[in-house]
Amino acid sequence: MTHYFITSQLDNDTSAIELAEIKRLHLFDDLEQPAFIVTRNDSHHATRTWADLGVANRVINLFRYFQGVGNRPQPAPDTATVIKQLSTIQIDHNLGLVDGKPRIKVIQTNDQIDYVDYCDQWGFTDRRDFYEDNHLSYSEYFDDSGRLNTRVYYDLSAHVVMIFRYHGGPDNQPILSLIMLTHNHRHLQFDDIDHLMAYFLDCLAAKDPDPRFYCDREDIAVIPFQLMAQPAKHYVILHSTFTQTAKRDGAFYPYIEMVAKMSDRLTGIISSTTAEAVDVQARIPDIPSYTVPVSYLPDAQFAKTIDFNNRRPGQLIAVARVTKMKQLDHIINITLQLHQQLPFVDLKIYGYEDSTSDPKTVGHLHQLITDNQAESYIHFCGYVKDLTPVYKQADLLALTSQFEGFSMAVLEALGHGCPVVSYDINYGPGEMIQNGVNGQLITPDDEQAMYAIIKQLLLDQDRLRTYSQQTLIPMKRFSATAVASDWLKVINDGG
């Protein structure tokens, strides 16, 4: 039996989903259950990232699998030697000239080749070769308008193993039209990445008598699950709400609509909270529903003494991606009100700013701070990989989302003795926060009620100290031991 946790990619700005997968690997190690993370996307220099994350031998990537490349960085040939072998054109200082015109450009990172551009006689980039540890990994070819038309992947001997063909689409964007793969002495064709992914998963399944696949991102694995030919057990893990309103009777998200019709393919649906698992079972009764928190607190954390003395009075934090759904304007407005009476109040917001997907919200929030001249006490701090010091110093975490699938921030804050004031939304906060014990739950979207509660707490440090010392009382459900037990139920139910 082997367990495969499927996602898109592990990169330098690892998201909560992939961090949860890494923690799950450690939990499965403790359970003596063989497990790997499976990634679909090709990420440049991914092996270095995997090594940095401590999972260098635990990731199986679709592209590297067919390239026959291991999941650890390869021994790198000498850079100068590789550059000399690139072309008959002499290359000096990473530039090859013909009649004074650039024909080859070598771009290096950390003293290794990152990519090489080959230009035609008119100066247009015709081909770009990408390297991993000074080994040729793949090439991109461009048409006269600079649009990608072909991507070619190689094995370590520089033999072609995959070809991706593209044709023009709207706004000059390349559209994938055909994938050609040479594998096991066969020449195969696929119309899209989903069909290639299904074949890849079939290859993994064929090597194991009892393969278990867990989809952590529905857009990556749900369709491939439908297309697979090999027998296997399939699970979908919900990291967000399963309906668009976070209510049982809400409209399904598109991929959940597919999931609901896959009773012949799915072994189970796994939710992070009991409330969502109950709602999922009610809406999708033909597929078993399980509750397994997406993350957990180490058992040793429950034995630690919470030190309240290092906390900075008035330090509020919010940990959320900067999108409309997180309603960060609520906590910003609350902080603006608080600062008028409590000038020591300070708010720090941690999380990605989605300026590409939600520029209106990002711009609005920054403008809100500027208009109120609040830059000295309201700060966007960006993504921070380890927030432990932040949780240990803050007075309170505020959660103002419209809804959540779980909320890793609430789990982590409480785990480090930081009380939480949150809207009582679906799903998650209500299963971790106990009113008057480790925080407060507020009627959703009631800014004034949240303002009043936060003000009371900031003015009553003794009460905050009590909350801080009691943060873990309702959290045994989220200990490593408890979550391991939840996983064993899923594994044993699967046969």
Secondary structure as a PSIPRED ss2 file (coil, helix, strand):
# PSIPRED VFORMAT (PSIPRED V4.0)

   1 M C   1.000  0.000  0.000
   2 T E   0.000  0.000  1.000
   3 H E   0.000  0.000  1.000
   4 Y E   0.000  0.000  1.000
   5 F E   0.000  0.000  1.000
   6 I E   0.000  0.000  1.000
   7 T E   0.000  0.000  1.000
   8 S C   1.000  0.000  0.000
   9 Q C   1.000  0.000  0.000
  10 L C   1.000  0.000  0.000
  11 D C   1.000  0.000  0.000
  12 N C   1.000  0.000  0.000
  13 D C   1.000  0.000  0.000
  14 T C   1.000  0.000  0.000
  15 S C   1.000  0.000  0.000
  16 A H   0.000  1.000  0.000
  17 I H   0.000  1.000  0.000
  18 E H   0.000  1.000  0.000
  19 L H   0.000  1.000  0.000
  20 A H   0.000  1.000  0.000
  21 E H   0.000  1.000  0.000
  22 I H   0.000  1.000  0.000
  23 K H   0.000  1.000  0.000
  24 R H   0.000  1.000  0.000
  25 L H   0.000  1.000  0.000
  26 H H   0.000  1.000  0.000
  27 L H   0.000  1.000  0.000
  28 F H   0.000  1.000  0.000
  29 D H   0.000  1.000  0.000
  30 D H   0.000  1.000  0.000
  31 L C   1.000  0.000  0.000
  32 E C   1.000  0.000  0.000
  33 Q C   1.000  0.000  0.000
  34 P C   1.000  0.000  0.000
  35 A E   0.000  0.000  1.000
  36 F E   0.000  0.000  1.000
  37 I E   0.000  0.000  1.000
  38 V E   0.000  0.000  1.000
  39 T E   0.000  0.000  1.000
  40 R C   1.000  0.000  0.000
  41 N C   1.000  0.000  0.000
  42 D C   1.000  0.000  0.000
  43 S C   1.000  0.000  0.000
  44 H C   1.000  0.000  0.000
  45 H C   1.000  0.000  0.000
  46 A H   0.000  1.000  0.000
  47 T H   0.000  1.000  0.000
  48 R H   0.000  1.000  0.000
  49 T H   0.000  1.000  0.000
  50 W H   0.000  1.000  0.000
  51 A H   0.000  1.000  0.000
  52 D H   0.000  1.000  0.000
  53 L C   1.000  0.000  0.000
  54 G C   1.000  0.000  0.000
  55 V C   1.000  0.000  0.000
  56 A C   1.000  0.000  0.000
  57 N C   1.000  0.000  0.000
  58 R C   1.000  0.000  0.000
  59 V E   0.000  0.000  1.000
  60 I E   0.000  0.000  1.000
  61 N E   0.000  0.000  1.000
  62 L H   0.000  1.000  0.000
  63 F H   0.000  1.000  0.000
  64 R H   0.000  1.000  0.000
  65 Y H   0.000  1.000  0.000
  66 F H   0.000  1.000  0.000
  67 Q H   0.000  1.000  0.000
  68 G C   1.000  0.000  0.000
  69 V C   1.000  0.000  0.000
  70 G C   1.000  0.000  0.000
  71 N C   1.000  0.000  0.000
  72 R C   1.000  0.000  0.000
  73 P C   1.000  0.000  0.000
  74 Q C   1.000  0.000  0.000
  75 P C   1.000  0.000  0.000
  76 A C   1.000  0.000  0.000
  77 P C   1.000  0.000  0.000
  78 D C   1.000  0.000  0.000
  79 T H   0.000  1.000  0.000
  80 A H   0.000  1.000  0.000
  81 T H   0.000  1.000  0.000
  82 V H   0.000  1.000  0.000
  83 I H   0.000  1.000  0.000
  84 K H   0.000  1.000  0.000
  85 Q C   1.000  0.000  0.000
  86 L C   1.000  0.000  0.000
  87 S C   1.000  0.000  0.000
  88 T C   1.000  0.000  0.000
  89 I C   1.000  0.000  0.000
  90 Q C   1.000  0.000  0.000
  91 I E   0.000  0.000  1.000
  92 D E   0.000  0.000  1.000
  93 H C   1.000  0.000  0.000
  94 N C   1.000  0.000  0.000
  95 L E   0.000  0.000  1.000
  96 G E   0.000  0.000  1.000
  97 L E   0.000  0.000  1.000
  98 V E   0.000  0.000  1.000
  99 D C   1.000  0.000  0.000
 100 G C   1.000  0.000  0.000
 101 K E   0.000  0.000  1.000
 102 P E   0.000  0.000  1.000
 103 R E   0.000  0.000  1.000
 104 I E   0.000  0.000  1.000
 105 K E   0.000  0.000  1.000
 106 V E   0.000  0.000  1.000
 107 I E   0.000  0.000  1.000
 108 Q E   0.000  0.000  1.000
 109 T E   0.000  0.000  1.000
 110 N C   1.000  0.000  0.000
 111 D C   1.000  0.000  0.000
 112 Q E   0.000  0.000  1.000
 113 I E   0.000  0.000  1.000
 114 D E   0.000  0.000  1.000
 115 Y E   0.000  0.000  1.000
 116 V E   0.000  0.000  1.000
 117 D E   0.000  0.000  1.000
 118 Y E   0.000  0.000  1.000
 119 C E   0.000  0.000  1.000
 120 D C   1.000  0.000  0.000
 121 Q C   1.000  0.000  0.000
 122 W C   1.000  0.000  0.000
 123 G C   1.000  0.000  0.000
 124 F C   1.000  0.000  0.000
 125 T E   0.000  0.000  1.000
 126 D E   0.000  0.000  1.000
 127 R E   0.000  0.000  1.000
 128 R E   0.000  0.000  1.000
 129 D E   0.000  0.000  1.000
 130 F E   0.000  0.000  1.000
 131 Y E   0.000  0.000  1.000
 132 E E   0.000  0.000  1.000
 133 D C   1.000  0.000  0.000
 134 N C   1.000  0.000  0.000
 135 H E   0.000  0.000  1.000
 136 L E   0.000  0.000  1.000
 137 S E   0.000  0.000  1.000
 138 Y E   0.000  0.000  1.000
 139 S E   0.000  0.000  1.000
 140 E E   0.000  0.000  1.000
 141 Y E   0.000  0.000  1.000
 142 F E   0.000  0.000  1.000
 143 D C   1.000  0.000  0.000
 144 D C   1.000  0.000  0.000
 145 S C   1.000  0.000  0.000
 146 G C   1.000  0.000  0.000
 147 R C   1.000  0.000  0.000
 148 L E   0.000  0.000  1.000
 149 N E   0.000  0.000  1.000
 150 T E   0.000  0.000  1.000
 151 R E   0.000  0.000  1.000
 152 V E   0.000  0.000  1.000
 153 Y E   0.000  0.000  1.000
 154 Y E   0.000  0.000  1.000
 155 D C   1.000  0.000  0.000
 156 L C   1.000  0.000  0.000
 157 S C   1.000  0.000  0.000
 158 A C   1.000  0.000  0.000
 159 H C   1.000  0.000  0.000
 160 V E   0.000  0.000  1.000
 161 V E   0.000  0.000  1.000
 162 M E   0.000  0.000  1.000
 163 I E   0.000  0.000  1.000
 164 F E   0.000  0.000  1.000
 165 R E   0.000  0.000  1.000
 166 Y E   0.000  0.000  1.000
 167 H E   0.000  0.000  1.000
 168 G E   0.000  0.000  1.000
 169 G C   1.000  0.000  0.000
 170 P H   0.000  1.000  0.000
 171 D H   0.000  1.000  0.000
 172 N H   0.000  1.000  0.000
 173 Q C   1.000  0.000  0.000
 174 P E   0.000  0.000  1.000
 175 I E   0.000  0.000  1.000
 176 L E   0.000  0.000  1.000
 177 S E   0.000  0.000  1.000
 178 L E   0.000  0.000  1.000
 179 I E   0.000  0.000  1.000
 180 M E   0.000  0.000  1.000
 181 L E   0.000  0.000  1.000
 182 T E   0.000  0.000  1.000
 183 H E   0.000  0.000  1.000
 184 N C   1.000  0.000  0.000
 185 H C   1.000  0.000  0.000
 186 R E   0.000  0.000  1.000
 187 H E   0.000  0.000  1.000
 188 L E   0.000  0.000  1.000
 189 Q E   0.000  0.000  1.000
 190 F E   0.000  0.000  1.000
 191 D C   1.000  0.000  0.000
 192 D C   1.000  0.000  0.000
 193 I H   0.000  1.000  0.000
 194 D H   0.000  1.000  0.000
 195 H H   0.000  1.000  0.000
 196 L H   0.000  1.000  0.000
 197 M H   0.000  1.000  0.000
 198 A H   0.000  1.000  0.000
 199 Y H   0.000  1.000  0.000
 200 F H   0.000  1.000  0.000
 201 L H   0.000  1.000  0.000
 202 D H   0.000  1.000  0.000
 203 C H   0.000  1.000  0.000
 204 L H   0.000  1.000  0.000
 205 A H   0.000  1.000  0.000
 206 A H   0.000  1.000  0.000
 207 K C   1.000  0.000  0.000
 208 D C   1.000  0.000  0.000
 209 P C   1.000  0.000  0.000
 210 D C   1.000  0.000  0.000
 211 P E   0.000  0.000  1.000
 212 R E   0.000  0.000  1.000
 213 F E   0.000  0.000  1.000
 214 Y E   0.000  0.000  1.000
 215 C E   0.000  0.000  1.000
 216 D C   1.000  0.000  0.000
 217 R C   1.000  0.000  0.000
 218 E H   0.000  1.000  0.000
 219 D H   0.000  1.000  0.000
 220 I H   0.000  1.000  0.000
 221 A H   0.000  1.000  0.000
 222 V H   0.000  1.000  0.000
 223 I H   0.000  1.000  0.000
 224 P H   0.000  1.000  0.000
 225 F H   0.000  1.000  0.000
 226 Q H   0.000  1.000  0.000
 227 L H   0.000  1.000  0.000
 228 M C   1.000  0.000  0.000
 229 A C   1.000  0.000  0.000
 230 Q C   1.000  0.000  0.000
 231 P C   1.000  0.000  0.000
 232 A C   1.000  0.000  0.000
 233 K E   0.000  0.000  1.000
 234 H E   0.000  0.000  1.000
 235 Y E   0.000  0.000  1.000
 236 V E   0.000  0.000  1.000
 237 I E   0.000  0.000  1.000
 238 L C   1.000  0.000  0.000
 239 H C   1.000  0.000  0.000
 240 S C   1.000  0.000  0.000
 241 T C   1.000  0.000  0.000
 242 F C   1.000  0.000  0.000
 243 T E   0.000  0.000  1.000
 244 Q C   1.000  0.000  0.000
 245 T C   1.000  0.000  0.000
 246 A C   1.000  0.000  0.000
 247 K C   1.000  0.000  0.000
 248 R C   1.000  0.000  0.000
 249 D C   1.000  0.000  0.000
 250 G C   1.000  0.000  0.000
 251 A C   1.000  0.000  0.000
 252 F E   0.000  0.000  1.000
 253 Y C   1.000  0.000  0.000
 254 P H   0.000  1.000  0.000
 255 Y H   0.000  1.000  0.000
 256 I H   0.000  1.000  0.000
 257 E H   0.000  1.000  0.000
 258 M H   0.000  1.000  0.000
 259 V H   0.000  1.000  0.000
 260 A H   0.000  1.000  0.000
 261 K C   1.000  0.000  0.000
 262 M C   1.000  0.000  0.000
 263 S C   1.000  0.000  0.000
 264 D C   1.000  0.000  0.000
 265 R C   1.000  0.000  0.000
 266 L C   1.000  0.000  0.000
 267 T C   1.000  0.000  0.000
 268 G E   0.000  0.000  1.000
 269 I E   0.000  0.000  1.000
 270 I E   0.000  0.000  1.000
 271 S E   0.000  0.000  1.000
 272 S C   1.000  0.000  0.000
 273 T C   1.000  0.000  0.000
 274 T H   0.000  1.000  0.000
 275 A H   0.000  1.000  0.000
 276 E H   0.000  1.000  0.000
 277 A H   0.000  1.000  0.000
 278 V H   0.000  1.000  0.000
 279 D H   0.000  1.000  0.000
 280 V H   0.000  1.000  0.000
 281 Q H   0.000  1.000  0.000
 282 A H   0.000  1.000  0.000
 283 R H   0.000  1.000  0.000
 284 I C   1.000  0.000  0.000
 285 P C   1.000  0.000  0.000
 286 D C   1.000  0.000  0.000
 287 I C   1.000  0.000  0.000
 288 P C   1.000  0.000  0.000
 289 S E   0.000  0.000  1.000
 290 Y E   0.000  0.000  1.000
 291 T E   0.000  0.000  1.000
 292 V C   1.000  0.000  0.000
 293 P C   1.000  0.000  0.000
 294 V C   1.000  0.000  0.000
 295 S C   1.000  0.000  0.000
 296 Y C   1.000  0.000  0.000
 297 L E   0.000  0.000  1.000
 298 P C   1.000  0.000  0.000
 299 D H   0.000  1.000  0.000
 300 A H   0.000  1.000  0.000
 301 Q H   0.000  1.000  0.000
 302 F H   0.000  1.000  0.000
 303 A H   0.000  1.000  0.000
 304 K C   1.000  0.000  0.000
 305 T C   1.000  0.000  0.000
 306 I C   1.000  0.000  0.000
 307 D C   1.000  0.000  0.000
 308 F C   1.000  0.000  0.000
 309 N C   1.000  0.000  0.000
 310 N C   1.000  0.000  0.000
 311 R C   1.000  0.000  0.000
 312 R C   1.000  0.000  0.000
 313 P C   1.000  0.000  0.000
 314 G C   1.000  0.000  0.000
 315 Q E   0.000  0.000  1.000
 316 L E   0.000  0.000  1.000
 317 I E   0.000  0.000  1.000
 318 A E   0.000  0.000  1.000
 319 V E   0.000  0.000  1.000
 320 A C   1.000  0.000  0.000
 321 R C   1.000  0.000  0.000
 322 V E   0.000  0.000  1.000
 323 T C   1.000  0.000  0.000
 324 K H   0.000  1.000  0.000
 325 M H   0.000  1.000  0.000
 326 K H   0.000  1.000  0.000
 327 Q C   1.000  0.000  0.000
 328 L H   0.000  1.000  0.000
 329 D H   0.000  1.000  0.000
 330 H H   0.000  1.000  0.000
 331 I H   0.000  1.000  0.000
 332 I H   0.000  1.000  0.000
 333 N H   0.000  1.000  0.000
 334 I H   0.000  1.000  0.000
 335 T H   0.000  1.000  0.000
 336 L H   0.000  1.000  0.000
 337 Q H   0.000  1.000  0.000
 338 L H   0.000  1.000  0.000
 339 H H   0.000  1.000  0.000
 340 Q H   0.000  1.000  0.000
 341 Q H   0.000  1.000  0.000
 342 L C   1.000  0.000  0.000
 343 P C   1.000  0.000  0.000
 344 F C   1.000  0.000  0.000
 345 V C   1.000  0.000  0.000
 346 D E   0.000  0.000  1.000
 347 L E   0.000  0.000  1.000
 348 K E   0.000  0.000  1.000
 349 I E   0.000  0.000  1.000
 350 Y E   0.000  0.000  1.000
 351 G C   1.000  0.000  0.000
 352 Y C   1.000  0.000  0.000
 353 E E   0.000  0.000  1.000
 354 D C   1.000  0.000  0.000
 355 S C   1.000  0.000  0.000
 356 T C   1.000  0.000  0.000
 357 S C   1.000  0.000  0.000
 358 D C   1.000  0.000  0.000
 359 P H   0.000  1.000  0.000
 360 K H   0.000  1.000  0.000
 361 T H   0.000  1.000  0.000
 362 V H   0.000  1.000  0.000
 363 G H   0.000  1.000  0.000
 364 H H   0.000  1.000  0.000
 365 L H   0.000  1.000  0.000
 366 H H   0.000  1.000  0.000
 367 Q H   0.000  1.000  0.000
 368 L H   0.000  1.000  0.000
 369 I H   0.000  1.000  0.000
 370 T H   0.000  1.000  0.000
 371 D H   0.000  1.000  0.000
 372 N C   1.000  0.000  0.000
 373 Q C   1.000  0.000  0.000
 374 A C   1.000  0.000  0.000
 375 E C   1.000  0.000  0.000
 376 S C   1.000  0.000  0.000
 377 Y C   1.000  0.000  0.000
 378 I E   0.000  0.000  1.000
 379 H E   0.000  0.000  1.000
 380 F E   0.000  0.000  1.000
 381 C E   0.000  0.000  1.000
 382 G E   0.000  0.000  1.000
 383 Y C   1.000  0.000  0.000
 384 V C   1.000  0.000  0.000
 385 K C   1.000  0.000  0.000
 386 D C   1.000  0.000  0.000
 387 L C   1.000  0.000  0.000
 388 T H   0.000  1.000  0.000
 389 P H   0.000  1.000  0.000
 390 V H   0.000  1.000  0.000
 391 Y H   0.000  1.000  0.000
 392 K H   0.000  1.000  0.000
 393 Q H   0.000  1.000  0.000
 394 A C   1.000  0.000  0.000
 395 D C   1.000  0.000  0.000
 396 L E   0.000  0.000  1.000
 397 L E   0.000  0.000  1.000
 398 A E   0.000  0.000  1.000
 399 L E   0.000  0.000  1.000
 400 T C   1.000  0.000  0.000
 401 S C   1.000  0.000  0.000
 402 Q C   1.000  0.000  0.000
 403 F C   1.000  0.000  0.000
 404 E C   1.000  0.000  0.000
 405 G C   1.000  0.000  0.000
 406 F C   1.000  0.000  0.000
 407 S C   1.000  0.000  0.000
 408 M H   0.000  1.000  0.000
 409 A H   0.000  1.000  0.000
 410 V H   0.000  1.000  0.000
 411 L H   0.000  1.000  0.000
 412 E H   0.000  1.000  0.000
 413 A H   0.000  1.000  0.000
 414 L H   0.000  1.000  0.000
 415 G H   0.000  1.000  0.000
 416 H C   1.000  0.000  0.000
 417 G C   1.000  0.000  0.000
 418 C C   1.000  0.000  0.000
 419 P C   1.000  0.000  0.000
 420 V E   0.000  0.000  1.000
 421 V E   0.000  0.000  1.000
 422 S E   0.000  0.000  1.000
 423 Y E   0.000  0.000  1.000
 424 D C   1.000  0.000  0.000
 425 I C   1.000  0.000  0.000
 426 N C   1.000  0.000  0.000
 427 Y C   1.000  0.000  0.000
 428 G C   1.000  0.000  0.000
 429 P H   0.000  1.000  0.000
 430 G H   0.000  1.000  0.000
 431 E H   0.000  1.000  0.000
 432 M H   0.000  1.000  0.000
 433 I C   1.000  0.000  0.000
 434 Q C   1.000  0.000  0.000
 435 N E   0.000  0.000  1.000
 436 G C   1.000  0.000  0.000
 437 V C   1.000  0.000  0.000
 438 N C   1.000  0.000  0.000
 439 G E   0.000  0.000  1.000
 440 Q E   0.000  0.000  1.000
 441 L E   0.000  0.000  1.000
 442 I E   0.000  0.000  1.000
 443 T C   1.000  0.000  0.000
 444 P C   1.000  0.000  0.000
 445 D C   1.000  0.000  0.000
 446 D C   1.000  0.000  0.000
 447 E H   0.000  1.000  0.000
 448 Q H   0.000  1.000  0.000
 449 A H   0.000  1.000  0.000
 450 M H   0.000  1.000  0.000
 451 Y H   0.000  1.000  0.000
 452 A H   0.000  1.000  0.000
 453 I H   0.000  1.000  0.000
 454 I H   0.000  1.000  0.000
 455 K H   0.000  1.000  0.000
 456 Q H   0.000  1.000  0.000
 457 L H   0.000  1.000  0.000
 458 L H   0.000  1.000  0.000
 459 L C   1.000  0.000  0.000
 460 D C   1.000  0.000  0.000
 461 Q H   0.000  1.000  0.000
 462 D H   0.000  1.000  0.000
 463 R H   0.000  1.000  0.000
 464 L H   0.000  1.000  0.000
 465 R H   0.000  1.000  0.000
 466 T H   0.000  1.000  0.000
 467 Y H   0.000  1.000  0.000
 468 S H   0.000  1.000  0.000
 469 Q H   0.000  1.000  0.000
 470 Q C   1.000  0.000  0.000
 471 T C   1.000  0.000  0.000
 472 L C   1.000  0.000  0.000
 473 I C   1.000  0.000  0.000
 474 P C   1.000  0.000  0.000
 475 M C   1.000  0.000  0.000
 476 K H   0.000  1.000  0.000
 477 R H   0.000  1.000  0.000
 478 F H   0.000  1.000  0.000
 479 S E   0.000  0.000  1.000
 480 A H   0.000  1.000  0.000
 481 T H   0.000  1.000  0.000
 482 A H   0.000  1.000  0.000
 483 V H   0.000  1.000  0.000
 484 A H   0.000  1.000  0.000
 485 S H   0.000  1.000  0.000
 486 D H   0.000  1.000  0.000
 487 W H   0.000  1.000  0.000
 488 L H   0.000  1.000  0.000
 489 K H   0.000  1.000  0.000
 490 V H   0.000  1.000  0.000
 491 I H   0.000  1.000  0.000
 492 N H   0.000  1.000  0.000
 493 D H   0.000  1.000  0.000
 494 G C   1.000  0.000  0.000
 495 G C   1.000  0.000  0.000
